[in-house]
Amino acid sequence: MPQKPTSAFAPAISVDDSKKFVVELVGVDEAPSQFRDKRKDAMMDTYRFNLWDMDTGEAVIDDNTGELFELWKITNDLTYDNPASGKIAPGRELANALVGHRLSDDEVLEMLERGWEKSLLGKRAIADVEWADLADGTQRLRLLRLKPYVKKASSNRRHLDPDDDD
């Protein structure tokens, strides 16, 4: 259903992009790629993350909705890792960080069999983000890179417990 005309178009968030954030994967959506000229079956994956300030443990909240903000990262659906060339698919890089180690091809195949989203859902990583200027003059928060994270978020989904060592 379309939004009411009074609804804000963009999220209203306060994020200092010089800080590190803990991100938790809350979903992966798959859709046909806009670039099917190279591969007729090409798909794109949208990884959706919630963010917590690593220093304070505070969740990033969308002030327009009062809900946890979702940061999206869109990649192709490839999962290659070529150690000889050093090239690795963006989705596999995300999965490596979320799982906490460089995945073998066998591990990736098992995750695909189990369900890619199911295998990664709820996993966390440390993120570097930046504000990017778009062509229309607006700014968007962008995920730059992920590194493995070992601590877990508390049961309060709006606050990360820095003392939780599970």
C-alpha positions, -999 to +999 in steps of 0.1 A: +000+000+000+014+035-008+026+057+020+006+087+032+017+120+016+029+132+050+053+102+054+090+111+053+107+098+021+141+091+037+150+079+071+161+105+096+192+091+114+222+105+133+253+085+124+289+097+129+307+078+100+340+081+118+328+055+143+326+018+141+292+000+142+281-035+151+257-047+124+233-076+126+219-092+095+181-091+096+174-103+061+185-111+026+162-104-003+168-117-038+154-102-070+162-103-107+193-082-115+190-051-137+221-063-155+208-095-172+226-087-204+257-106-192+239-135-175+203-142-183+197-157-148+216-130-129+201-120-095+208-093-070+209-098-033+200-071-008+215-076+026+196-057+054+214-048+086+205-031+119+233-010+134+246-003+169+272+023+179+302+002+190+312+027+217+279+033+233+259+002+224+230+024+213+210+013+183+206+035+152+169+045+152+150+061+123+135+092+140+107+092+114+094+058+125+109+051+159+121+017+145+156+003+141+172+017+110+180-008+082+212-003+062+211-021+029+240-035+009+231-047-026+254-072-044+252-096-072+244-133-064+279-147-071+299-165-044+333-171-060+366-168-041+397-170-063+429-171-041+451-170-072+438-137-085+427-124-051+392-117-064+362-125-042+325-119-048+310-091-026+283-115-011+310-140-001+330-112+016+300-102+036+294-139+045+331-143+055+328-114+080+294-125+093+306-161+099+339-149+113+364-167+089+372-171+052+347-197+040+357-227+020+338-236-012+324-266+006+310-244+035+294-221+009+278-250-008+264-263+025+251-228+033+234-226-001+218-260+005+206-249+039+195-216+026+218-186+022+197-162+043+189-188+070+227-195+073+235-159+079+205-144+096+212-129+131+250-130+126+270-099+134+301-080+122+319-048+127+311-022+100+328+009+086+302+032+071+303+065+052+279+092+041+278+093+003+265+122-018+241+111-045+236+127-079+203+143-067+222+161-039+209+139-011+231+118+012+229+081+019+247+060+045+268+034+028+284+002+041+321+002+033+335-030+048+328-056+074+351-074+099+343-103+121+326-096+155+325-121+184+301-105+209+263-108+206+236-083+209+215-084+241+179-095+240+169-058+240+171-052+202+176-014+207+208-017+228+239-037+224+253-050+257+291-044+256+296-069+285+277-097+267+305-123+260+283-152+247 
